[in-house]
Amino acid sequence: MRIGSILENKNFEKRIAITPEIVKKYTSLGLEISLTQNYGSHLGIVDKEYSDLGVKILKNDNEVLTSSDIIVQLGMLSDDKNSLIKENQTLIGVLNPYNNKEKLQNLVKKKINIFSLELLPRITRAQSMDILSSQANLAGYKAVIEAFANFEKAIPMMMTAAGTIPAAKVLVVGAGVAGLQAVATAKRMGAIVFATDVRMASKEQVESLGGKFITVEGSENLETEGGYARETSDDFKKKQENLLNETLKKIDIVICTALIPGKKAPIIIKEDMLKNLQTGSVIYDLAAIQGGNTAYTEVDKIVEKNGVKIMGESNILNKLPVSASSLYAKNMFNFVQNLFDKENNKININLEDEIINKTIIK
């Protein structure tokens, strides 16, 4: 059997799904690998590096797509590429089933096996395949670096003969994987860090990283069975808003990470709240692509309101494509390995396996 991958549109996605370090693992399963020319050249990986490992380098995307039994990607393929995929081929990626429902159903009708990795269950056995966690970890780190780069003051406390510069105060909104990495990164760089989340389980995690957890008094644990945050009541939102209004008065940098799967990101930093932030403050909004956690977030722009810079990018991982690709490729291999029946050299769609059952598009 053959596994293949083609380049994404590099204007939007620089990550790749198969790295040289993962090639030997695929070949150990008995899979042949096909890639398009210059597959990793933008990341400094020449074709020879792949071909020396036994990878077949094909001239164009069409050849790869039509000759592969398993196709592994980052995102959804364009319509013209999807039309090349035939019955019994398998497509795996982060396919955004919430926004691509019609496209995916058309592929299902063609009897194509489709797996979307953001649907992975949060169970121990799936941790090595968890692309959301591996990528969010990097995103949380990079968001802090980008915010600090646009903050025009020093981050750690500095004591000099001329006087003392106080440490910057950072607020992380949402303490999931990205938020916790943001807390850890900001703390390591000398900031005083606060974090808030509707999931009370986050309190211990935030505090273990040296951050101070702030939450609405008497709030309940608003966590789904899958470990995600669920939508809050209007009463909770009002209390949270009052808490944030007071907290923002002492904050220099805000990192927003709050997302609800399949829905528009909740607006947490509202227009009137910006008045509480000092001139020169920075907000980095990791939820920008889903509408943003602030009232003024615009994708791939730095918006300035009341002297506050609001940043948000469509894909922050394009700034860490080598590290992000390395982790993604490992996650992908672990998923394929679980799906592949090495003894019989075929894909085994065992719907009794929770990982397969949750990720397959039916």
C-alpha positions, 0 to 999 in steps of 0.5 A: 500500500502507498501513503502520499501527501501533497503541499498545502497552499503555502500562503495559508499553510507551511506545515507538512504531514510527512517529515524525513524523520517519520519516513522510516516508521512508515516503511517499517509498517510496509507502506510505500511513500509518495510526495510531490516535488519540492514537498519540504523545500520551503522548510529546508528539506530537499527532495534528495533527503526523502528519496535517499530514504526510499520515498518516491518523488512524483512530478505533480499533485495529481500523480500523488493523489491518484496513486496513494491508498492513504492521503495525509494532509493538514487541511481540506483539499481544494475541490479540484484535488478532491475530485481526483480521490476515488472509492476506497482511498483514505483521506486523513487530516484536520478537515474542519467538519463543522465548516466543510460538512457538504464537501465531506459528505460528497466524499463519503458518497464516493465511498472514500474513508475520511478521518478528521483528527480534531475529533479525536477523543480525549483518552489516554490511548489517543494522546500520542495522536492528539494534534490539537494539543501538540499544535496548541502547545506551540501556539501558546508559546509563540503567542507570548513571544509575539505579544512580548515583541510588540510590547515596548517595555521590559518583561522581567523586573530589573533593578538598576542604579537608575531605578527599578523597572517593574515586571510586566503583568500578563493575563491568560484568558483560557487555560487549556493546552495553549493557555497553560503553555502561555502561562509557563512561557510568560513566567519563564520570561519574568512576567507576573502571570494571571489566568482565568478559565471556566474549568475549575480543574485548570486552577491547580494546573495554572498554580503549578506553573507559577500563575495566579488563578482568578475566577468568579466566586462560587462558579461551577466547573463548566467542563464537557466530558471531552475536556473542553469548556462549554458555554456559560450562562448569562449570569456567569458571563456578567460576573466574569465581565465584572471580574475582568474589568477589575483585573485588566486595570493592572494588566499589561499583556493579554493572551486570549485562547478561549474557543468552543469547538465548532462555534464562533469564539466568545467575545470576552474582552468587550469594547468598554473593557479596553478603557481599563487597559493602559496605553501601550498594552498588547492583546494577542488573540489566538481565537482570531480565526474563529472570530476572536475573543475581543471586540476588535480582533481582525485576522492578520492585522494589528488593530490599535484601539485606545492605545492598545494593540490587538493582534491575531493571525490566521495561522500562528504556526506558520511562524514555527512550521518546522517544529509544528510539522515535526509534531504533526507528522508524529501525531499522524503516524501514530494515527495511521499505525492504529488504523493500519493492519500490518499483517494483512497490509490493509486499512482496518476500519474497526468501529469498536475502536473509539479512536476510529469511531470518533474520527471517521466522517460518516 
